[in-house]
């Protein structure tokens, strides 16, 4: 198939999307100025301002996205956060970033070193769903460097980065049986019945959010 005739990128609307729950958590848990890594088009700034926040906002991303409007009043840094020197800030935000980098522990440690606290949001891996052929949205993103996190895995990353968890929330509550009625025309009935039996009344969470502070000594 010719490359020019095939779609090669999915952005899932992330350049302009605001997730109300994580945005509200940023409003509640920021400690002053904000450094937003992987800022997209800085729509988090608009949300915070609309809720009365008046702090200094700096966004970092690898490029400026043409064809999109950026808010006035921000400072935008174009660069790779894993390699450039990060400016000091009160709160560092890593929303849906760690799953995209080769060395998440190193980046988180870097953020903890220049901030009072760091807010992190990552996709949660639910292997019970995967085992039965149920696809989670983050499996479709080919820019991810790994398959999401379990609670134990992200806790280990935080510990190795020299951080401690101050607060945490699971987000994106999902009933795994939603939409199964739509499958009946293309999937054998016995398979649908078995999935209902397995996942009836079970709920899963798609994301995990953390507030993290630096510990006194980095754990090697």
N, C-alpha and C positions, 0 to 999 in steps of 0.2 A: 504494500500500500504506500502511495506517495505521502511523504511527510506533510506536504502542504495541504493535503486533503483530510488529515486526521487531527483531532484535538489532542494536544500533548500536555496541557496543564489544567489542573483544577485548583482554584483558589478558595473555594467554599465561601466566598464572600468575605474573607477575613480582612481585606484591605479597608472595608468600611463598616464591618459588623461590630456591634457592641453587645456583649452578653450581659444583660442587666444584673444577674447575680454576682458575677465577678467584678463588674464595675461598681456595684454597691459595696462590695467588700473592700475595694480600693479606696472608696470614699470613707468608709468607716475605719480602716486600719492604717491609712497613710499618716505619717508623722511630720508632714510639712512639705518640702519640695519633693518632686517625683521625677525619677529617671525611668522612662518606659522603653524597655528593650524589645525590639520587634514591634514597633509602634504602628506599622502600617501607615494609615493616613491620619493618625492622631485623633481619632474620634473619641477615645477615652477622655481626652482633654475637654471636648465639648460636653460630654456627659457630666464630668465633675463640675465644670463651670455652671451648668444648668442647675446643679444641686447646691450652689452657693460656695463651692471651693474656690479659694483665691490664691493658692500657692503657685510656686514656679514649676513649670512643666518642661522637661526636656525629653525629646523622643529620639531614639536611635534605630535606624534600619539600614540595610545594605544598599538601598537605592531610594530615590524619590520617584514615586509612581506617577507617570505622566497621565494627564486626563482626569486627575482627581484634585479636588480642592483641599487645601490644608488650612486649619484654623489660624487666625491671627493671634499673636501673643505667645506662640510657642517658640522654643529653640529646637531646631532639627539638626541632628548630626548624622551624616551619611558615612557609614563604615561598618566593619565587622566587629561586633561587641567582644568577640573572643580574642581579638588581636589588638584593638586600639586601647588607649588609656581612657578609663571611664572617669567622668567628673564625679566629685563627691556629691552626695545627695542624702536627704533624710530617708526616703523610701525608694527602693529599687523594685520594679515590676517585671516579672518574667512570666507573662501569660502565654501559654502554648508556645514556648520557646525551647525548653530543655529537650524535648523529643526530636528537635530538628538539628541539634549540634552533636558533633562527634565526642566531645568531652564535657558532658553536662556538669560533672562534679567541679571541674576547673572553672567553668563560667559562674556557677553558683557561688563558689568560694570567692571569686573576684568581686561579685556583687555584694556579698556580705562584708567584704573589706572596705567598701566605700559608702556604706549606708548604715542607718540605725536598725532598719528591718528590711526584709525582702519578701515580696508577695509572689507566690508561685502557683500556677495552674497547669496541670498536666492531664492527658487522657489516661483513664483507668483501663487496665486490661482485665477482661472477664473471660477467663479461659473456659469456664463452664458453658458459656454461649458458643465460643469458637468450636468446642468439641462437637457441637451438634449442628454446625454449619450456619450459625447465625452471625452475620457480619456486622461489626461495629464500625461507625463512620470513620474512625481514625485509621482503620486498615486500608482505606482507599487513598490515603495521602502518601504519595510516593516520595515526598520530600522528608518523611520521617526517617530517622536513623535506626529506630528500633520499634518494637511492637507495643508501645505504651508501658505503663508501670503497674505493678501490684503495690499495695500499701507497704509491704516489706521492702521492696526494691527502692521506692522513692525515699523511704526513711533512711536507708543505707546511704543513698546519694547525699542526703542532707547531713548525715553524721560525718561522712568522709569529707564533705566540704567545710566542716568546722562549724556547722550550724545546729541549732536546736529548734524544735517545733514549739511555737507559742500558741497557735490555734490552727484548727483544720476543719474543713467541711467537705462532704461528698456532694456532688452536684449532678444534675441530669438524671433524675430518677426515671427509670424506664421499665415498663411492663414488657417482658420479652414476648408475650403472646399477641401484642398489638400488631395488627396487620395480617395475621395469619389467615383471616377469612378471605383475603385477597389472593392467597396462594392456591386456593382450591382448584382453580381452572388449570393450573400448570404443574401442581405437585400432587402426588398420590395422596388420597385421603388418609391412609394409615399413617403416613409420615406426619401430617398435620395433627392427627389425633395424638400421636406419641409426643410431639412437641408440647401440645397443650397439657398433657399429663405431667411432663417433666417440669414445665415452667409455670403451671397454674399457681397464681397468687405469689409468685416470686418477683422480686424487684431487683434491679441492678442499677448501679450508678456509673455514668459515662466519664466523669471527671473528678479530680481531687484538687482542692485548693488548700494552700498552707501559708501561714505567716511564720517567718523564720527570723531568728536573731543569731548573731555570731556568738559562739561559745568562747571561753577564754583561751582555749588551746585547740588547734586543728587536730582532728583525729586522722592519723595516717593509716 
